[in-house]
Amino acid sequence: MDWTTIASLGTAAGTLVLAVATFSSVRSANRTARAAERSLQAGLRPLLVPSRLEDGEQKVYFAGGQYAMVPGGRAIAREDSGAILLAMSLRNAGSGVAVLHGWRLAPRDLHGDDRPGPGDFTNQTRDLYVPGGDAGFWQGAYRDPAHPAYEAALQAIKDRDVLTVDLLYGDFEGGQRVITRFILRPGRDDGVLLSSAIRHWNLDRDDPR
């Protein structure tokens, strides 16, 4: 074997070693980047649940000039001057700010895996935020008696039936969207409902289930 061949083989071996080292370095860098991204997302991730019963009341103002005092761990659903007013005290169990995008009301007890789509929600008419690890509220209203859901919602409130509220929300960058389903059950006080969260659906990442 002449020196030219030996030099060529040596160069090829060196190139192979460099390629393997580069590939290993790139893989390690990618894993580090993915870990950093997951850590960042976890820091931004919100998760809404009912607030604690001992949490303070939330004073919620509505566009028509009405307001409601919502106790911790509870919700209100009532008719006021022809408008159906809805509000719920919330707590963000996640570490990131929750930005509420929309809501959906069903005048009955919904269970199961019938996850609604993003297009099924009524958009919030005002920006609502719940800080990470802190309490806040959600509100919604039906003001037009001609709305398809108005009569059913009004009758359910009068009959003190169980209500289901689905909330669509995400982090403050508009990602990591979640749908949380809340069940509202009549309590002892007229118009005040006890709330519980029964299901969370992730829209922008794999569901743990």
C-alpha positions in Angstrom: 0.0 0.0 0.0 1.5 3.3 -1.0 1.6 6.5 1.0 -1.1 8.1 -1.2 -3.6 5.4 -0.3 -2.7 5.5 3.4 -3.1 9.3 3.4 -6.5 8.9 1.7 -7.7 6.3 4.2 -6.5 8.4 7.0 -8.4 11.4 5.7 -11.5 9.3 5.2 -11.3 8.0 8.7 -10.8 11.4 10.2 -13.8 12.7 8.2 -15.9 9.8 9.5 -14.9 10.5 13.1 -15.7 14.2 12.6 -19.1 13.3 11.1 -20.0 11.0 14.0 -18.9 13.6 16.5 -20.9 16.3 14.7 -24.0 14.1 14.5 -23.7 13.3 18.2 -23.2 16.9 19.1 -26.3 17.9 17.0 -28.4 15.3 18.6 -27.3 16.4 22.0 -28.0 20.0 21.1 -31.5 19.1 19.8 -32.3 17.2 23.0 -31.1 20.2 25.1 -33.2 22.5 22.9 -36.3 20.3 23.3 -35.9 20.1 27.0 -35.5 23.9 27.2 -38.6 24.3 25.1 -40.6 21.9 27.3 -39.4 23.8 30.4 -40.4 27.1 28.9 -43.9 25.8 27.9 -44.4 24.4 31.4 -43.7 27.8 32.8 -46.3 29.3 30.5 -48.9 26.6 30.8 -52.3 27.5 32.5 -54.8 25.1 34.0 -58.1 26.4 35.2 -60.1 24.8 38.1 -62.8 26.0 40.4 -61.5 28.4 43.1 -61.4 27.3 46.7 -64.5 27.8 48.8 -62.5 30.0 51.2 -61.3 32.3 48.3 -62.7 35.8 48.4 -65.7 37.0 46.4 -65.2 38.2 42.8 -67.1 41.3 41.8 -68.0 40.9 38.2 -69.3 43.8 36.0 -71.4 43.2 32.9 -71.8 45.4 29.8 -75.4 46.2 30.7 -74.4 47.9 33.9 -75.3 44.9 36.1 -72.8 43.3 38.4 -72.6 40.1 40.5 -70.7 39.0 43.6 -69.4 35.5 43.0 -68.2 33.5 46.0 -65.2 31.3 46.0 -65.8 27.8 44.5 -69.1 28.9 43.1 -70.8 30.3 40.0 -73.9 32.4 39.3 -76.6 32.0 36.6 -79.5 34.4 36.7 -81.9 36.5 34.6 -81.6 40.2 35.1 -83.6 42.8 33.1 -84.0 40.3 30.2 -80.3 39.3 30.2 -79.0 35.9 31.3 -75.9 36.6 33.3 -73.3 33.9 33.9 -70.1 34.1 36.0 -67.8 31.6 37.8 -64.9 32.0 40.2 -61.8 30.3 39.0 -58.3 29.4 40.2 -55.3 28.9 37.8 -53.5 25.7 39.0 -50.8 26.2 36.4 -47.8 28.5 36.5 -48.6 30.6 33.4 -51.3 33.3 32.9 -54.5 31.9 31.5 -56.2 34.0 28.7 -59.8 33.1 28.2 -60.9 32.8 24.5 -64.4 31.6 24.6 -67.2 29.7 26.3 -70.0 27.3 25.7 -73.1 26.6 27.9 -75.2 23.4 27.9 -78.4 23.5 30.0 -77.8 19.9 31.2 -75.2 17.7 32.7 -72.7 16.7 30.1 -70.1 13.9 30.7 -68.0 11.7 28.5 -65.4 12.5 25.8 -67.6 14.6 23.5 -64.9 17.3 23.2 -66.2 20.4 21.5 -64.2 22.0 18.7 -62.8 25.6 18.9 -65.5 26.7 16.5 -68.2 25.7 18.9 -67.4 28.5 21.4 -68.8 32.0 21.9 -65.9 34.5 21.9 -65.3 36.6 25.0 -66.3 40.2 24.5 -63.7 41.4 26.9 -60.2 40.1 27.7 -60.2 37.9 30.8 -56.9 36.8 32.5 -56.3 34.5 35.5 -52.8 34.8 36.9 -50.8 31.6 37.6 -51.5 30.3 41.0 -54.1 32.9 41.7 -57.9 33.4 41.5 -59.9 35.1 38.8 -63.3 34.7 37.1 -65.1 34.0 33.9 -68.2 35.7 32.7 -70.7 35.4 29.8 -74.2 36.6 29.0 -77.1 36.0 26.7 -78.8 39.4 25.9 -80.8 38.6 22.8 -84.0 36.5 23.5 -83.8 35.4 19.8 -80.5 33.7 20.5 -80.9 29.9 19.9 -79.6 29.1 23.4 -81.5 31.8 25.3 -84.8 30.0 26.1 -83.2 26.7 27.0 -80.7 28.4 29.3 -83.5 30.5 30.9 -85.7 27.5 31.6 -82.8 25.6 33.1 -82.0 28.5 35.4 -85.7 28.7 36.5 -85.8 25.0 37.1 -82.5 25.0 39.0 -81.1 22.4 36.7 -77.5 21.3 36.4 -75.5 23.4 33.8 -72.3 22.6 31.9 -69.8 25.3 30.9 -66.9 24.6 28.6 -64.1 27.2 28.7 -61.5 27.6 25.9 -58.3 29.3 27.0 -54.5 29.3 26.5 -51.3 30.9 27.5 -50.6 34.7 27.0 -48.8 33.9 23.7 -52.0 32.3 22.3 -50.7 28.8 22.4 -51.2 25.7 24.6 -54.9 25.9 24.3 -57.0 23.9 26.7 -60.8 23.2 27.0 -62.0 22.6 30.6 -65.5 21.4 31.3 -67.2 22.6 34.5 -70.4 21.2 36.0 -72.5 23.8 37.9 -74.9 22.3 40.4 -77.6 24.3 42.4 -76.6 25.1 45.9 -78.7 26.3 48.9 -78.8 29.9 47.8 -81.0 30.8 44.8 -78.9 31.6 41.8 -75.6 30.4 43.3 -74.1 27.2 41.9 -71.4 24.9 43.1 -68.7 24.4 40.4 -66.5 21.4 39.7 -64.1 20.6 36.8 -64.5 17.2 35.3 -62.4 17.2 32.1 -59.5 18.9 30.5 -58.6 18.6 26.8 -55.3 19.7 25.3 -55.7 21.1 21.8 -52.1 22.0 20.9 -50.2 19.0 22.3 -50.8 15.3 22.9 -53.4 14.5 25.4 -52.0 12.5 28.4 -54.9 10.1 28.1 
